[in-house]
Amino acid sequence: MISSHFTLPPRPEALGHDALRHHAIHLGRDYRIDSVPGEPLLDGNFGVDVIEEGLVLRHAAIRNRHRMSNHAEMMPGLKLILFMAGTVDVRFDGRPMPLASERPTALLVHLREAATFERHALAGTHEFSLTLTLSPAWLQTSSETARLLDDLPHLGLRQWQPSAGLLTLARTQLSTPRAADDFSTRLRREGLALTMAGEGLAPLLRTSDRDSRETRQQRRLWDFIEGGSGDTKTLTEIAGHLNMSVSTLQRLSQQRYGMPLQRHLRQRRLDAANRALQDSHVSVSEAAELAGYNDATNFATAFRRTFGITPRQARERQR
């Protein structure tokens, strides 16, 4: 579901295969698109800008015209993702990123080595997001950051908390038409990128004992939930498996996902049901069962509230 704070810029630009390939040269290699050939694929404000050597900002306020999959090989570095709203499936080396559709999500992803990138989107869906790529060479300019990265594994994930000021800068960037690329706009974009870098790297710079202990707990919870092990378990079962109290689970979930854990798990199940309707030809009743709903009406209500369409409409889109 798209936040009411976000709309496409006036007179949105239409972008096709060639434009997307042109932008992709700054992000990775072996880029390809699986979609309708020879037609515009996106409407909106989209671009990839080299802020300085080793610092690249991708910004997207777009509507997907067609069902589409984007693939590439990403070079080592850090990805700071600020996902503001929309519906999209993003994966590194096959690992899905936990991007919430109803609230801003801020993630740090460490690519210690080259990794495959996938982006899957459905026709008619939107994406409002910013991704800042920091190369290893850029990161080496700070010895403290370079040292802390040594302890972060490949595909290590951290959530960070964007400030109100950064969210305002992000909204301004996403609402500014690409055509308005004057000196003032470029300065604001540079300021946005550096602010993202400062706030996104902050979790790596926390060194207190309490932060270290809590970070270890968050990692255990993250790995358990994002690996799918908690999808069919109750909070009590998850707490017992991780040797934590339910209250600790809820506190860590609020910090990690910005919502209670049972709500996040419900969102994961709905996402799985949506993918099954789109890709696996399951029936609506089978999708409801996959999402953990015994009542199809309740499932349809929750599905429409989350994705803006009914389960039947999602299934028809696949056809």
Salt bridges, closest charged atoms under 4 A:
ASP18 OD1 - ARG21 NH1 3.56
ASP34 OD2 - ARG32 NE 3.95
ASP34 OD2 - HIS71 NE2 3.30
GLU39 OE1 - HIS66 NE2 3.06
ASP43 OD2 - ARG63 NH2 2.55
ASP43 OD1 - ARG65 NE 2.90
ASP49 OD2 - HIS59 NE2 2.74
ASP49 OD2 - ARG178 NH1 3.07
ASP49 OD1 - ARG189 NH1 3.43
GLU73 OE1 - ARG29 NE 2.85
ASP89 OD2 - ARG91 NE 3.08
ASP93 OD2 - HIS154 NE2 3.01
GLU102 OE2 - ARG263 NH2 3.44
GLU118 OE1 - HIS120 NE2 2.90
GLU127 OE2 - ARG58 NH1 3.13
GLU127 OE1 - ARG119 NH2 2.82
ASP181 OD1 - ARG189 NH2 3.24
GLU214 OE1 - ARG210 NH2 3.63
GLU214 OE1 - ARG251 NH1 2.61
ASP223 OD1 - ARG95 NH2 3.66
GLU226 OE2 - HIS264 NE2 3.27
GLU226 OE1 - ARG268 NH1 3.16
ASP231 OD1 - ARG268 NE 2.95
ASP279 OD1 - ARG67 NH2 2.16
GLU316 OE2 - ARG319 NH1 3.16
